Amino acid sequence: MQAWRRECRVPHVDQGRLTGTFADRDTFLAASSFETPMTEAYDLPLPEFVVGSQIGPYRVQLPGS
């Protein structure tokens, strides 16, 4: 996976064992010449991600909790 990430031709961010991108799944999988099995763990709606109501693998910390 590390070699795949180094060669990846679309913007992405690595977070531990996860890799995030705004690219669609097929574009992202084709972004490197290496073939590696990947599963899509999170597909977040952009507006909810931006405001922080859905942030994938992270817990949402609500005000006052």
SULRASUL-V637802 format. One record per pair of residues at least 12 apart in sequence whose C-alpha atoms are under 7 Angstrom apart, sorted by the first residue. I is the first residue (numbers start at 1). J is the second residue. D is the distance in whole Angstrom. If there is no record, write none. Layout:
<<I & J & D> <I & J & D>>
This chain:
<<1 & 36 & 7> <4 & 32 & 6> <4 & 34 & 6> <7 & 32 & 6> <8 & 31 & 5> <8 & 32 & 5> <9 & 31 & 5> <9 & 32 & 6> <10 & 28 & 7> <10 & 31 & 6> <42 & 56 & 6> <44 & 56 & 7>>
